[in-house]
């Protein structure tokens, strides 16, 4: 393999020094390595809300990386600009022979990297990328016919058959830091200097960076054996809460998958399945980039949706009259997080009860979620909308009341985010409109005044959905 005198390592979705594939290869193959991060204007300028938790999470994470690099006499150069222009220009100024980075699979990122690679090639500088976000990527897990999978369970089985210790072995990048190029400490741009404001990230208790990821990971390992029993109950501390750290790579996917694989047990295996779903959706996005704007199943591009902004806004603003849906939307709006089961419930409700295009909901989640990841967000929405690969059959529709009774039986989650419903008894907390006039007066929860009546009748909406999907499915027969 070619050796380089000076390599530039470009941090992106891999905000850590430990077990970082691209950084490891840069350190192994170079006499010295300089590090850079770019606040990409193409992404940031498109964000409508300048109090954006993801931007603050990134800023806090790279500040931690800078502190760690300083211990080794190195530094992180942080720019606010456009990678296709700034990476080649910086590499040229630094007289770098190569730029190393970890691969990204989103269509816009693929186009960006092509542009960066072409500009670097014009300067005689090599551009190399490495697998780091996933365990298996692109064409590494295929059917026996050499085709990409479109159903999860066969993919999962093939994924597990291919898995070995080598696939989960970390890259000791943090043990090679003596090759970092000595540089004076640099200032990390403030949020204000890049056009953003502080959020409630810290008051929510969200600790960014590798330190925050490590703390959550070790906490979850103490609970992982019960994950399969607790993960569906939003009022219970069941999930790992690591999704935002996976999104920005403050912890390695290999570290997480290895821990689940080595522990075994039903809880760990259930969590490993969730990590495999993540690989699956990255694979789908790589092979079928059209899913960004189209249904994976072409027949459902014909679905008729309502262009009803009033209904959509009621869903966004937690005014549907269905307590579990509204509590989930308040959780999302207030914290940037939503429990996984509730993502399915709220998505199903928007598409199959309110008959709103899944793409509207997908875009709203993309704006609000701290852990927004295009592949997983798109895959999850298309699953709930029954338009995607291995999706929920269109005639299986979440009943928001039954889901509430099953997974928040005492209404603890609802009461946390919908305090106006606190006086309701457990009997009525899931469907408060069933309270009689006397009960409404007694509790002080008057439907239509203190809490909205249901925006739709679930049973009637369900019948309309099944008819519309059946019609769309039949058009290609």
C-alpha positions, 0 to 999 in steps of 0.5 A: 500500500502506498505511503504518504508524507502528509495526510489530511483526515476529514471528520464527518459522521465519525466524531471520535478518535477511538476505533475510527477506520479512516483515521486509523488508515491515515495514521498507519499509512502516513508520516504525519496526519492533520485533522479537519472538520467542516460545518457544511453550509449546503446542509446548515443553510437549509435548516429553517430553525437556527436553534437546532439541537443537532448542530449544537451536538456536533459542535460539542462533539468536535470540541471534545475531539479538539481537547483530546487532540491537544493532549497529543500536541495536535489540533482540529481545524474547523471551517464553515464552508463548502467541502468541494471548495475548502477540502482541496484548498486546505489540502493544497495549503497544507501540502498534503499528499492525500485526504482520508475519510470514512464513507457516507452513503446518502445520495447528496453525500455521494455527490459531494464526495465525487466533487471533492475527489475530482477536485483533489485529483486535479491537484494530484492529491489522492482521496480515499474512503473507508467503511466505518458507519456499518458492519456490512456495506453496499454489496457485502451481503447479497442473495445467492443470486447476487442481488440485493435483499428486499426483505429483512429476515433473509438479509438478517440471516445472511448478515449473521452467517457472514459475521465473524470476529474480524468484522467486529474487530476495532481499529486501534486508531487512538493508539497511533496518535503519535503520528498526528501533525503538531499544530497549535490549538485552534478555536472551535467556532461558536454557534453564533458565528455559524448562524445558530443559537444554543438549544435545550440540549444540556437541560435535557441531559444530553451529553455529546461526544465520545464521553456522552456515548461511553456513559450511555453505553455502559449504562445500557450494558447493565440493562441489555439482558432485559431489552426485549422485555422493556423496549416497547414501553415508552415510560420505562427506561428500556432503549439504549438512547444511543441513536444520536451517538450512532448518527454522528459516530461518537461511538463505533458501530463495531463496539456496539455490535460486538458487545451484543454478539458476545453477550448473547441472550435474548435481550442482546440478540434483540438489540443486535437485530436493531443494529442489523436493521440499520445496516439493512436500510443503508444497503437499501438506500445505496442500491435504491436511492430513488426511495428518497422521494419515491415509494420502494414499491412502485404501485404505491406511488399511485396512492391518493393522499389528502393535501390537508395542511390543517390535519398535518399541523394538528399532528405536528402540534399534538392536537389530534385528540389521541393522547398517545399520538399527541404525547409522542409528538410533544416528546419529539417537539420538546426533546428531539427524541421519540421512542421507537414504538411511538415513531411507528404509531405516529407515522401510521396515524399520519398516513393511515388515519389522517391520510397524509403523504408519508413524505410530509411526516418524514420531512417533519421528523428529519427537522425535529429528530436529534438522531435523524438519519436519512436511511433509517428515517426513510426506511421507518416511514416507508415501513409504517406507510406500507410502501417500503421493502418488507413493510407492514402490510397495508391492512395492518393498521395501528389502533392508537387506543389499543397501542396506548392501552398495551404499551402505556397501560397506566398512562405514565408516558401520556401524563408526562407529556400531556399534563392537562390529562393528568386528572383522567383515570387510567380507564379514560386516559387512553380515550378521554372522549369516552368520559361522560359529561359528569366525569369531564366536569369532575376531572376538569378535562372538558373535551373540546375545551381542555383537550381536543376531540378526536380529529378522525374516527379511527375505524372509519379512517381504517376502512378508507385506508384499506380501500385506497391501498387496495385500489393502488395495488390493483392498478399494476395488476 
